[in-house]
Amino acid sequence: MDGGSVTTPFGRRPMTLGMLASQVRAQKIESSASVDKWKIYRALCEAKPLLDISDRALAVLNALLSFYPHGELSAERSLVVFPSNNQLSIRCHGMAEQTVRRHMASLIASGLVLRKDSPNGKRYARKDRQGEIRDAYGFSLAPLLARAEEIARLAAKVAAEKLHLQTIKEQLTLCRRDISKLITAAIAESADGDWWAIDEAFHSILNKLPRVATPHLIASVLAELEEFRAEIVKQLETQIKTENSSANALQNERHIQISESESISESEHPVTNAGDGLTAVNSADLGDNALEGQRLLPGKASITYPITTVTETCPDIALYGPGGSVRTWSDLISASTIVSTMLQIDPSAYHQAVSRMGVQNTAVAIACIFQKGSTIASPGGYLRTLSRRAGEGRFNTWPMLAALRRANISEPAAGPPKPVTQ
């Protein structure tokens, strides 16, 4: 390794105590020490946030390492490289020489490289008769060898922090998904409880996270969401136990009734009074209530929430239902066809939506578009976009309703939108 006393910079460049400390540390390297130059460079790239060095500075260091002829930085060999600024610029993919000098200065200030200036400030090497370098002046890579263990520890710390951040982000994503789908299921199946308020509380917790959050804040929100999820699960488990008890009692009662009257066949249809006699009733004849939670077109995503969810979130469309109200899915579908004309939605756009998402989902989407009013510049284009996403399996009317409900709560509507005139 290059020995000798402490060297000071050439010309007007000042000497600092940091430079002195780096030189002293470099002189204490054990004679048997060595490290793979590209391995230590990769560790430097990982530890970059803790060492406060830039990407461009690392690019200059990469160029410096490329001038070192051996694969390992070894204390048994000279650790000084002496490329010209022009050569460094070429190895840095054409970086301006002034920029190279600036980033070289930052590497020296960070204690990763040392200057070993010649008497006249030039960079060169003298060799002996055997061709071995005797004296070399330029940039010493000895600090990399001296700080190899420290850099490896810093790289491991950064890697551990990244892994921790990735883990809590994954846990946060899973927890958010669990809570969202549990609330959706609870509302769809009319579970006991104010689930709209619970949904609002859930989003108020999520709003604590900015776009760029610290690991500590993410962990804090995650802990709060996990506790929130546990409370939801506990509430739903209580409801399930209650429903199971009721179902068992009902099943036992039905079993007793069947045992007492074996003349009733299980294949018979339910019957209702119709005039003087009894008439079999098919499920298709039960009216609009049979459409609750069912799909109207085969192959389309089914609605899993009651009609009241739509009418409470989108009350404006009720004025255009039969008799000025919407009580059933058929009422909503009738109102949506009227409103689609008022919104100047092209018939082809309407039929495309029906073919891709079903008539019920189309009616819900139009109700939401109508409720948003003037905030949607092109209702027809917006409906086509939703149809395309539905065809790709990336659209569901439930999140649209939930978002609109939250918007209505935070900013109450001023009144029903005015119809669009032709």
C-alpha positions in Angstrom: 0.0 0.0 0.0 1.1 3.6 -0.5 2.9 4.8 2.5 4.3 8.1 3.6 3.3 11.0 5.7 0.2 13.2 5.4 -0.1 15.0 2.1 -1.8 18.4 1.6 -3.6 19.6 -1.5 -1.9 21.4 -4.3 -2.6 25.0 -5.1 -5.3 27.0 -3.4 -7.3 24.0 -2.2 -7.4 24.1 1.6 -6.5 21.3 4.0 -9.3 20.2 6.4 -9.4 18.1 9.5 -11.7 15.7 7.7 -9.1 15.1 5.1 -6.5 14.6 7.8 -8.7 12.1 9.6 -9.2 10.1 6.3 -5.5 10.0 5.6 -4.7 8.8 9.2 -7.4 6.1 8.9 -6.0 5.0 5.5 -2.5 4.6 7.0 -3.9 2.1 9.6 -5.1 -0.5 7.1 -3.8 -4.0 7.9 -1.3 -5.3 5.4 -3.4 -8.3 4.5 -6.6 -6.3 4.0 -8.4 -6.7 0.6 -11.9 -6.3 -0.8 -13.6 -6.8 -4.1 -13.8 -3.3 -5.7 -17.2 -3.9 -7.3 -18.6 -5.5 -4.2 -17.7 -2.5 -2.1 -19.1 -0.2 -4.9 -22.5 -2.1 -4.8 -22.5 -1.7 -1.0 -21.9 2.0 -1.4 -24.8 2.3 -3.8 -27.1 0.7 -1.2 -25.7 2.8 1.7 -26.0 6.0 -0.4 -28.8 7.5 1.7 -26.7 7.3 4.9 -23.5 8.5 3.3 -25.1 11.6 1.7 -23.6 11.1 -1.7 -25.3 11.6 -5.1 -25.9 9.3 -8.0 -23.5 11.4 -10.1 -20.8 11.2 -7.5 -21.2 7.4 -7.5 -20.9 7.5 -11.3 -17.5 9.3 -11.0 -16.4 6.8 -8.4 -17.3 4.0 -10.8 -15.1 5.6 -13.4 -12.2 5.8 -10.9 -12.6 2.2 -10.0 -12.5 1.2 -13.6 -8.9 2.7 -13.8 -7.8 0.4 -11.0 -6.2 -2.6 -12.9 -7.0 -5.3 -10.3 -10.3 -6.9 -9.3 -9.6 -6.4 -5.6 -8.5 -3.4 -3.6 -5.5 -4.7 -1.7 -3.2 -3.2 0.8 -0.3 -5.0 -0.8 -0.6 -2.9 -4.0 -0.7 0.7 -4.9 -4.3 2.1 -4.4 -3.7 5.3 -6.4 -5.2 5.9 -9.8 -4.2 8.9 -12.0 -6.6 9.4 -14.9 -6.8 12.9 -16.5 -10.0 14.9 -16.3 -10.6 14.1 -20.0 -10.3 10.4 -19.4 -12.6 10.6 -16.4 -15.1 12.5 -18.5 -15.1 9.8 -21.2 -15.6 7.0 -18.6 -18.5 9.0 -17.1 -20.3 8.9 -20.4 -19.4 12.4 -21.5 -20.0 14.2 -18.2 -18.6 17.8 -18.3 -15.1 18.1 -16.8 -16.3 20.8 -14.5 -19.1 18.5 -13.2 -16.6 15.7 -12.8 -14.4 18.0 -10.6 -17.4 19.0 -8.5 -18.5 15.5 -7.8 -14.9 14.4 -7.2 -14.7 17.1 -4.5 -17.9 15.7 -2.9 -16.3 12.2 -2.8 -13.2 13.6 -1.1 -15.4 15.6 1.4 -17.3 12.3 2.2 -14.1 10.6 3.0 -14.4 8.0 0.2 -11.4 9.1 -1.9 -8.1 10.9 -1.0 -6.1 13.3 -3.1 -2.4 12.5 -3.4 -1.1 15.5 -5.3 2.3 15.7 -6.8 4.6 18.7 -6.3 3.3 20.4 -9.5 -0.3 19.1 -9.1 -0.1 16.7 -12.1 -1.3 13.1 -12.0 1.3 10.5 -13.0 3.2 7.5 -11.8 6.9 6.5 -11.7 7.9 2.9 -12.2 11.1 1.1 -11.3 13.1 -1.1 -13.6 10.9 -4.1 -13.0 7.8 -2.1 -14.2 6.3 -1.8 -10.7 4.8 1.5 -9.7 7.1 3.2 -7.2 5.4 6.6 -6.8 1.9 7.5 -8.0 0.1 10.8 -7.7 -3.7 11.2 -8.3 -6.6 9.8 -6.3 -6.2 7.2 -3.6 -8.8 4.5 -3.1 -7.4 3.6 0.3 -10.4 5.0 2.2 -12.7 2.5 0.5 -10.5 -0.4 1.8 -10.2 1.2 5.2 -14.0 1.7 5.6 -15.1 -1.5 3.9 -16.6 -3.0 7.1 -18.4 0.3 7.9 -19.8 0.6 4.4 -21.0 -3.0 4.5 -22.8 -2.4 7.9 -24.5 0.7 6.5 -25.6 -1.1 3.4 -27.1 -3.9 5.6 -28.9 -1.3 7.7 -30.4 0.4 4.6 -31.4 -3.0 3.2 -33.1 -4.0 6.5 -35.0 -0.7 6.6 -36.2 -1.2 3.0 -37.3 -4.7 3.9 -39.1 -3.4 7.0 -40.8 -0.6 4.9 -41.9 -3.1 2.2 -43.3 -5.5 4.9 -45.4 -2.9 6.6 -46.6 -1.5 3.3 -47.7 -5.0 2.3 -49.4 -5.5 5.7 -51.1 -2.1 5.3 -52.4 -3.1 1.8 -53.8 -6.4 3.0 -55.4 -4.7 6.1 -57.0 -2.1 3.9 -58.4 -4.7 1.5 -59.8 -6.8 4.4 -61.6 -3.9 6.0 -62.9 -2.6 2.7 -64.4 -5.9 1.7 -65.7 -6.7 5.1 -67.6 -3.4 5.2 -68.9 -4.0 1.6 -70.1 -7.5 2.6 -71.8 -6.1 5.8 -73.7 -3.4 3.8 -74.6 -5.8 1.0 -76.0 -8.4 3.5 -77.7 -5.7 5.7 -75.7 -6.6 8.8 -76.6 -4.9 12.0 -74.7 -1.7 12.6 -74.1 1.7 11.1 -71.7 0.5 8.4 -71.7 3.8 6.5 -70.3 5.5 9.6 -67.8 2.7 10.0 -66.8 3.2 6.4 -66.3 6.9 7.1 -64.2 6.1 10.1 -62.1 3.7 8.0 -61.4 6.4 5.4 -60.6 9.0 8.1 -57.8 6.7 9.3 -56.5 6.3 5.8 -56.5 10.0 5.3 -53.8 10.3 7.9 -51.3 8.9 5.4 -49.8 11.5 3.0 -48.5 10.5 -0.4 -45.0 10.1 1.0 -45.2 8.7 4.5 -42.4 7.9 7.0 -42.1 4.2 8.1 -43.0 5.3 11.6 -46.3 6.9 10.5 -47.1 3.9 8.3 -46.6 1.6 11.2 -48.7 3.8 13.4 -51.6 3.8 10.9 -51.2 0.0 10.4 -51.6 -0.6 14.1 -54.7 1.5 14.2 -56.2 -0.3 11.1 -55.4 -3.7 12.6 -57.3 -2.8 15.7 -60.1 -1.5 13.6 -60.3 -4.7 11.6 -60.4 -6.8 14.7 -63.4 -4.8 16.0 -65.2 -5.3 12.6 -64.5 -9.0 12.6 -65.7 -9.3 16.2 -69.0 -7.5 15.4 -69.6 -9.7 12.3 -68.8 -12.9 14.2 -71.4 -11.9 16.8 -74.0 -11.4 14.0 -73.1 -14.8 12.4 -73.6 -16.6 15.7 -77.0 -14.9 16.1 -78.0 -15.8 12.5 -76.9 -19.4 13.0 -79.0 -19.7 16.1 -82.0 -18.3 14.3 -81.5 -20.6 11.3 -81.2 -23.7 13.5 -84.4 -22.8 15.3 -86.2 -22.2 12.0 -84.8 -25.5 10.6 -86.0 -27.4 13.6 -89.5 -25.8 13.3 -89.7 -26.7 9.6 -88.6 -30.2 10.2 -91.4 -30.7 12.8 -94.0 -29.3 10.4 -92.9 -31.6 7.6 -93.0 -34.6 9.9 -96.5 -33.7 10.9 -97.7 -33.4 7.3 -95.9 -35.8 5.0 -98.5 -35.2 2.3 -96.6 -32.1 1.1 -94.0 -33.0 -1.5 -90.7 -31.1 -1.6 -91.0 -30.7 -5.3 -94.2 -28.6 -5.1 -94.1 -24.9 -5.7 -95.1 -22.4 -3.0 -98.8 -21.4 -3.3 -100.8 -18.3 -2.8 -104.5 -17.6 -2.6 -105.8 -16.6 -6.1 -109.6 -16.1 -6.1 -111.4 -19.3 -5.1 -108.4 -21.6 -5.6 -104.7 -22.1 -5.2 -102.2 -21.0 -7.8 -98.5 -22.1 -8.0 -96.1 -19.2 -7.9 -92.8 -19.3 -9.8 -89.8 -17.2 -8.7 -90.1 -15.2 -11.9 -93.6 -14.1 -10.9 -92.6 -12.6 -7.5 -92.1 -9.1 -8.9 -89.3 -6.6 -8.6 -88.4 -7.6 -5.0 -87.0 -10.9 -6.5 -84.5 -8.7 -8.3 -82.9 -7.5 -5.1 -79.3 -8.6 -5.1 -79.8 -10.5 -8.4 -78.5 -9.9 -11.9 -80.8 -9.2 -14.8 -78.6 -10.2 -17.7 -76.7 -13.5 -17.7 -73.0 -13.3 -17.4 -72.9 -9.8 -15.9 -71.7 -8.8 -12.4 -74.5 -9.1 -9.9 -75.6 -6.3 -7.6 -75.0 -7.2 -4.0 -76.6 -4.2 -2.2 -80.2 -3.1 -1.8 -81.9 -0.5 -4.0 -82.2 1.8 -0.9 -78.4 2.2 -1.0 -78.7 3.7 -4.5 -81.7 5.9 -3.7 -80.1 7.3 -0.5 -76.8 8.0 -2.3 -78.3 9.3 -5.5 -81.7 10.9 -4.4 -81.9 13.2 -7.5 -82.9 10.3 -9.9 -86.0 9.5 -7.8 -87.9 12.4 -9.4 -87.8 10.6 -12.7 -89.1 7.2 -11.5 -92.7 6.1 -12.0 -94.9 8.4 -9.8 -91.9 10.5 -8.9 -90.2 7.8 -6.8 -87.8 4.8 -7.1 -88.8 1.9 -4.9 -87.6 -1.1 -7.1 -84.9 -2.0 -9.5 -87.4 -1.7 -12.4 -88.2 1.9 -11.2 -84.5 2.7 -11.2 -84.0 1.2 -14.7 -87.0 3.3 -16.1 -85.6 6.4 -14.5 -82.1 5.8 -15.8 -83.4 5.6 -19.4 -85.1 9.0 -19.0 -82.1 10.6 -17.4 -79.7 9.2 -20.0 -81.7 11.1 -22.6 -81.6 14.3 -20.5 -77.8 13.9 -20.1 -77.5 13.5 -23.9 -76.0 10.0 -23.6 -75.9 8.4 -27.0 -78.1 5.3 -27.3 -75.1 3.3 -28.5 -73.2 4.3 -25.4 -76.2 3.1 -23.3 -76.5 -0.2 -25.1 -72.8 -0.8 -24.9 -72.9 -0.2 -21.1 -75.8 -2.7 -20.8 -74.0 -5.3 -22.8 -70.8 -5.0 -20.7 -72.0 -4.4 -17.2 -75.7 -5.4 -17.2 -78.8 -3.2 -17.0 -78.8 -2.8 -13.2 -75.2 -1.7 -13.0 -75.8 0.6 -15.9 -78.7 2.2 -14.1 -76.6 2.6 -11.0 -73.8 4.2 -13.0 -76.2 6.7 -14.7 -77.7 7.6 -11.3 -74.2 8.4 -10.0 -73.4 10.4 -13.1 -76.6 12.3 -12.7 -76.0 13.0 -9.0 -72.5 14.4 -9.8 -74.2 16.9 -12.1 -71.9 19.5 -13.8 -68.7 18.0 -12.4 -68.8 15.5 -15.4 -68.3 17.4 -18.6 -69.3 14.5 -20.9 -71.7 12.0 -19.4 -71.7 9.9 -22.6 -67.9 9.7 -22.7 -67.7 9.0 -19.0 -70.2 6.1 -19.4 -68.2 4.7 -22.3 -65.1 4.7 -20.1 -66.9 2.9 -17.4 -68.1 0.3 -19.9 -64.6 -0.3 -21.2 -63.3 -0.8 -17.7 -66.2 -3.1 -16.9 -65.4 -5.1 -20.0 -61.8 -5.5 -18.7 -63.0 -6.5 -15.3 -61.8 -3.3 -13.7 -65.0 -1.6 -12.7 -67.6 -2.1 -10.0 -70.4 0.2 -9.1 -70.0 -0.3 -5.3 -66.8 1.8 -4.9 -68.4 4.5 -7.1 -71.4 4.7 -4.8 -69.2 4.7 -1.7 -67.1 7.5 -3.0 -70.1 9.5 -4.0 -71.7 9.0 -0.5 -68.5 10.3 1.2 -68.5 13.3 -1.2 -72.1 14.0 -0.3 -71.4 13.9 3.4 -68.3 16.2 3.2 -69.9 18.6 0.7 -73.7 18.5 0.8 -75.3 19.1 -2.6 -77.0 22.4 -3.2 -80.0 20.8 -4.9 -81.0 18.6 -7.8 -79.2 19.3 -11.1 -81.1 21.0 -13.8 -82.1 18.9 -16.8 -79.9 19.3 -19.9 -81.9 20.9 -22.7 -81.4 19.8 -26.3 
